[in-house]
């Protein structure tokens, strides 16, 4: 009998409260509420293209700035992904994806290795998109990979439109995680010579 790959994580600090429910074997349905419309949009894109069902509610001191909420959302989503993956038995583990969005092309590579690392080379000339600082994307991803225990490389190959660039990052990340988390072997088969990830 297959193990259900889903998790429910709550994180509460003096600055934020974040609650995430994720199902890796879903259909890409989502209910997202962070109080930051553009960030909601990016997380909905992530859910749609990863096919992960994602219910996420986050509250925080966004009247001060968005950083605390965005980073803590990354931490909580990473914990939820790691918990849902479980032992990672039978998964593909590695994936890469190049995603175009008009003039933009972004490449993302992932290893669900248990070793957190982020390479993020995405220069954006006009960093504010609909009142959202695009620099927060790197903060989100760094928190996400450290909590999830994954290696992630993100490179902007070409592109000029900041909105297109950021959307392509989330689409490529989603496609990579959909692919890398796919179960293609026996669930007793851990994709590592160490026998553990």
C-alpha positions in Angstrom: 0.0 0.0 0.0 1.4 3.4 -1.0 2.2 5.9 1.7 0.3 9.2 1.5 2.7 12.0 0.7 1.2 15.0 2.4 1.9 17.1 5.5 0.5 19.8 7.7 2.9 22.3 9.3 2.3 25.3 11.5 4.9 27.9 12.4 4.3 30.7 14.9 6.7 33.5 16.0 6.2 37.0 17.4 6.3 38.3 13.9 4.4 35.7 11.8 2.0 32.8 11.8 2.1 30.4 8.9 0.1 27.3 8.3 0.8 25.0 5.3 -1.0 21.8 4.1 0.6 20.1 1.1 -0.2 17.0 -0.9 2.5 16.0 -3.4 0.2 13.7 -5.3 -2.5 16.3 -6.0 -3.9 18.1 -8.9 -2.4 21.6 -8.4 -5.4 23.1 -6.5 -4.6 25.8 -4.1 -6.0 28.2 -1.5 -3.4 30.9 -0.8 -3.6 33.8 1.5 -0.5 35.7 2.6 -1.9 39.3 2.5 0.6 40.0 -0.3 -1.3 39.7 -3.6 1.8 39.3 -5.9 3.3 36.7 -3.5 -0.1 34.9 -3.5 0.1 34.8 -7.3 3.6 33.3 -7.3 2.6 30.5 -4.9 -0.6 29.8 -6.9 1.7 29.4 -10.0 4.0 27.1 -8.0 1.0 24.9 -6.9 -0.4 24.7 -10.4 2.8 23.7 -12.2 4.1 21.4 -9.5 0.6 19.6 -9.3 1.0 19.9 -5.5 -2.2 20.7 -3.7 -1.3 23.7 -1.5 -3.3 25.3 1.2 -1.4 28.1 2.8 -2.4 30.9 5.3 0.1 33.4 6.5 -0.2 36.5 8.7 2.5 38.8 9.9 3.9 42.3 10.3 3.6 43.2 6.6 2.9 46.8 7.6 6.6 46.9 8.6 7.8 45.1 5.5 7.2 41.8 3.7 10.5 40.2 4.6 9.5 38.3 7.7 6.4 36.9 6.2 8.0 35.8 2.9 11.0 34.2 4.7 8.8 32.4 7.2 6.6 31.2 4.5 9.7 29.7 2.8 10.7 28.0 6.0 7.3 26.5 6.6 6.8 25.4 3.0 10.3 23.7 3.1 9.4 21.9 6.3 6.1 20.8 4.7 7.8 19.5 1.6 10.5 17.6 3.6 7.8 16.0 5.8 5.7 15.0 2.8 8.6 13.4 1.0 9.3 11.2 4.0 12.1 8.7 3.4 12.1 9.7 -0.4 11.9 6.1 -1.2 11.4 5.4 -5.0 11.7 9.1 -6.1 13.5 10.3 -9.2 15.5 12.7 -6.9 17.1 14.9 -9.6 15.5 17.2 -12.2 16.2 20.2 -14.3 13.8 22.5 -16.2 14.2 25.4 -18.6 11.1 27.6 -18.7 10.5 30.4 -21.2 8.2 33.4 -20.6 8.3 35.5 -23.8 11.7 37.1 -23.8 12.7 35.4 -20.6 14.4 32.0 -20.1 15.1 30.6 -16.7 16.9 27.3 -15.8 16.4 25.5 -12.5 18.1 22.3 -11.3 17.2 20.4 -8.2 18.5 17.5 -6.1 16.3 16.3 -3.3 19.5 15.3 -1.5 19.0 16.2 2.1 21.8 18.7 1.7 20.6 22.3 1.6 22.3 24.6 -0.9 21.1 27.5 -3.0 22.8 29.0 -6.0 20.7 32.0 -7.2 21.9 34.0 -10.2 18.9 36.1 -11.2 19.9 39.8 -11.8 16.9 42.0 -12.1 17.3 45.7 -13.2 14.0 46.9 -11.9 13.5 45.0 -8.7 10.1 46.2 -7.5 7.1 44.4 -9.1 3.6 45.5 -8.0 4.9 46.8 -4.7 6.9 43.6 -4.2 10.7 43.6 -3.9 12.0 40.9 -6.2 15.0 40.5 -3.9 12.7 38.7 -1.5 12.5 35.8 -3.9 16.1 34.8 -3.0 15.3 35.1 0.7 12.2 32.9 0.2 14.2 30.2 -1.7 17.1 30.2 0.7 14.7 29.6 3.6 12.8 27.0 1.6 15.8 24.9 0.6 17.4 25.0 4.0 14.1 23.8 5.6 13.4 21.2 2.9 17.0 19.9 2.7 17.4 20.3 -1.0 20.0 21.6 -3.4 18.7 24.2 -5.8 20.4 26.1 -8.7 18.5 28.9 -10.3 19.9 30.9 -13.3 18.5 33.6 -15.5 19.7 32.7 -19.0 18.1 35.8 -20.5 15.3 38.2 -19.8 14.4 41.8 -19.2 10.9 41.9 -17.8 11.0 41.5 -14.0 7.5 40.0 -13.8 8.3 37.5 -16.5 11.6 36.6 -14.8 10.1 35.9 -11.4 7.1 34.0 -12.8 9.5 31.8 -14.8 11.5 31.1 -11.7 8.5 29.7 -9.9 7.3 27.8 -12.9 10.6 26.1 -13.4 11.0 25.4 -9.7 7.5 23.8 -9.7 8.2 21.7 -12.8 11.5 20.5 -11.2 9.9 19.5 -7.9 7.1 17.7 -9.7 9.6 15.7 -11.7 12.1 15.0 -9.0 9.5 13.9 -6.4 7.9 11.5 -8.8 7.9 7.9 -7.5 9.4 5.7 -10.3 10.9 2.9 -8.3 9.9 0.7 -5.4 9.3 2.8 -2.3 12.0 0.6 -0.6 14.5 1.8 -3.2 16.3 4.9 -1.8 18.0 6.8 -4.7 21.4 7.0 -3.0 24.4 4.6 -2.6 24.3 5.6 1.1 20.8 4.1 1.4 19.5 7.2 3.0 18.7 10.8 1.9 
